Every structure is written in structure tokens, then in C-alpha cells.
Amino acid sequence: MKVFLLKDIEKVGMEGEIIKVSDGYAKNFLFPRKLAQEVTAQNESFFKNRIKQIEHRHEVIETKTSMLAEKIKSIKLTVARKMHDNGELYGKISANEIVEMLAEKGIPVAKNQVEFEKSIKSQGKHEVTIKLSSRLQPKLTLTVVPE
């Protein structure tokens, strides 16, 4: 049976694809969960137009995301914190703090998009990865200085 996927399904396909699946999988899993619609001879042209619209939307989102990635790469953040005499922080820098600093600069990111190689607990320069998509993961420089 041919179906049009309404949402991304892991190990099956991406939103906007027309794929072939078994009848039982479609009727018992995909259709009840509203993850797909059946493609018939009558509505196939409608779904092909819909695919073009989805591809165009993905292109627009991708260009906006790549522009945002370039903007993030050029950012250098500085944080002043209280430290021990040996240069260690009393706490650590959290993802929430990075999100707030980026929001002040007009860059909206979510907490789960901020990734650290290791937690930032010391003075100096550190790289922070912002995961915008599976392919776009720009890094910004975070400098921690004593208060």
C-alpha cells in the first residue's frame, strides 16, 4: 500500500514522502496514529503538489538556519564569575545561561540545543556547540573571566 507520511517516522521515512508499506502496518499503526494517509489514484496528484510545498518550506527553513549558524559562529560570549584562587568556578556554566546570553543578542535557541564537550567549571576559553539541525552545528567561543 502506498502512503503519504504526515510526520517523520524513525526507520520508515520523513514527512512528505510517499512510501510503500504493508497493509497491516498502515491500517494498524500509521492510520490510527494519524502518521500517514493512503495514496490512491485520485489523490496522488494532490500529494505530489504537497511534496513540492514541503520541499520549498524545508529549503526556506534551511537557508534561515544556515544564516543563523553563520551568526552564531561569529559570536564570542564573555562571562564574569566568582572563582577560587586556582581559577575554578564555584559552580558551572549551565545551558540556560548560554540560552539567555544568546537571547540578549537576538538569537533564539532552546536549552536542549546547547551542548558542551565537558562541563565548564574553569577560567579560560571554551567552545560551546549549538545544535541547529543534524548537519548544522556551529560552535561559539565562551570566555570565562574572574569577577
C-alpha positions in Angstrom: 0.0 0.0 0.0 1.3 3.5 -0.8 1.0 6.1 1.9 1.9 9.7 2.3 3.8 10.4 5.6 2.4 13.3 7.7 5.2 13.1 10.2 8.8 11.8 10.4 8.9 8.2 11.5 12.2 6.7 12.6 13.5 3.9 10.3 10.5 4.4 7.9 10.6 7.8 6.3 10.5 11.5 6.5 7.4 13.9 6.5 6.2 14.5 2.9 7.4 11.2 1.4 5.3 8.7 -0.4 6.4 5.2 0.6 5.2 1.7 0.2 4.3 -0.2 3.4 2.4 -3.4 4.2 -1.4 -3.1 4.5 -1.4 -4.2 8.2 1.3 -1.7 9.2 -0.6 1.1 7.6 -4.1 0.1 8.9 -3.0 -0.9 12.4 -0.2 1.6 13.2 0.1 4.6 10.8 -3.6 5.5 10.2 -4.8 5.3 13.8 -2.0 7.5 15.0 -2.5 9.9 12.1 1.0 9.5 10.9 0.1 8.8 7.3 -2.7 8.9 4.7 -3.4 6.4 2.0 -2.4 7.4 -1.5 -4.9 6.4 -4.2 -5.0 7.1 -7.9 -7.5 10.0 -7.3 -5.5 11.9 -4.7 -1.9 11.1 -5.9 -1.6 14.4 -7.7 -2.7 16.3 -4.6 0.1 14.6 -2.5 2.7 15.3 -5.2 1.8 19.0 -5.0 2.0 18.8 -1.3 5.5 17.3 -1.5 6.7 20.3 -3.6 5.3 22.7 -0.9 7.0 20.8 1.9 10.3 20.8 0.0 10.0 24.5 -0.6 9.3 25.1 3.1 12.4 22.9 4.0 14.6 25.0 1.7 13.4 28.2 3.3 14.0 26.8 6.8 17.4 25.6 5.8 18.5 28.9 4.4 17.3 30.7 7.6 19.1 28.1 9.7 22.4 28.4 7.8 22.2 32.2 8.2 21.7 31.7 12.0 24.6 29.3 12.0 26.9 31.9 10.5 25.7 34.5 13.0 26.4 32.0 15.9 29.9 31.2 14.6 30.9 34.8 14.9 29.7 35.3 18.4 32.1 35.5 21.4 30.5 35.4 24.8 32.2 36.5 28.0 31.0 35.6 31.5 32.4 37.1 34.7 32.1 34.7 37.7 33.4 34.3 41.2 36.2 31.8 41.4 38.5 30.0 43.7 42.2 31.1 43.8 43.2 28.3 41.5 40.8 29.5 38.7 38.0 27.0 39.3 34.4 28.3 39.4 32.2 27.8 42.4 29.6 26.2 40.2 29.4 25.5 36.5 28.1 27.3 33.4 24.7 25.9 32.5 22.9 25.7 29.2 20.2 28.1 30.5 22.8 30.8 30.9 24.0 30.3 27.4 20.4 30.4 26.1 19.8 33.7 28.0 23.0 35.3 26.7 22.2 34.3 23.1 18.6 35.6 23.5 20.0 39.0 24.6 21.9 39.0 21.2 18.7 38.2 19.3 19.4 34.5 18.7 16.6 32.2 19.8 17.8 28.7 20.8 16.4 26.1 23.1 18.2 24.7 26.1 18.4 21.2 24.5 20.2 22.7 21.5 23.2 23.8 23.7 25.9 21.1 24.0 29.1 21.1 26.0 32.0 18.8 25.3 32.6 18.8 29.1 31.0 20.9 31.8 32.6 24.4 32.1 34.0 24.8 35.6 37.2 26.7 35.0 38.5 30.1 33.8 39.5 30.4 30.1 38.1 29.9 26.6 35.7 27.1 25.9 33.8 26.0 22.8 30.1 25.5 23.0 28.2 23.7 20.3 24.7 24.9 19.3 22.8 22.0 17.5 20.5 23.7 15.0 20.0 20.5 12.9 21.7 17.2 12.4 24.0 18.8 9.8 24.4 22.4 11.2 26.2 22.5 14.5 28.1 25.8 14.8 30.4 26.4 17.7 30.7 29.6 19.6 33.5 30.8 21.9 32.7 31.3 25.6 35.3 33.1 27.7 35.1 32.8 31.5 36.9 35.5 33.5 37.1 36.2 37.2 34.6 38.7 38.7 
